[in-house]
Amino acid sequence: MHLIRTETIIPASPQAVWNVLTDFGRYGDWNPLNLQVRGRAEAGTRAAMVFRNLAAGGEAVVRQTVRIVAAEPGRELAWSGHVPLIFAGRHGFLLTPQAGGTHVLHTEALGGLLPATWSKARIARDFTPAYEAVNRALAARVAALKEKPPTEPGA
């Protein structure tokens, strides 16, 4: 079992971060790893996801239906997916309020036969930077939405 663990501070409320994380229809606008998600951010539901295949250098994509396993507004979003015996993963975001913003703990637990062949060095080299890029993109998306004034109906 491997654990990818990244952290960031976003100068916005947990609710503002949650709103971006659960707007699945907009992932393609900002998320460099999870390129497309169709579904609802509700525990127990399934979502169709397209993501970069980091095990293949990030150029190829994987299409998988994942299960939303945690969806606590303003607090936690997580999904899990698997290919029997070959791969199992639980990808999650834990949001904690702190002075001036939100601490985001972004993780993925990887198991199965395929991840068992990966070294810790490979995880650090090929996977962790992609998760850190998601953190930066998430922060930028939250900031961009915070700066935009709401549009008036009919404008």
Order of alpha helices (4+ residues) and beta strands (2+ residues): beta-alpha-alpha-beta-beta-beta-beta-beta-beta-alpha-alpha
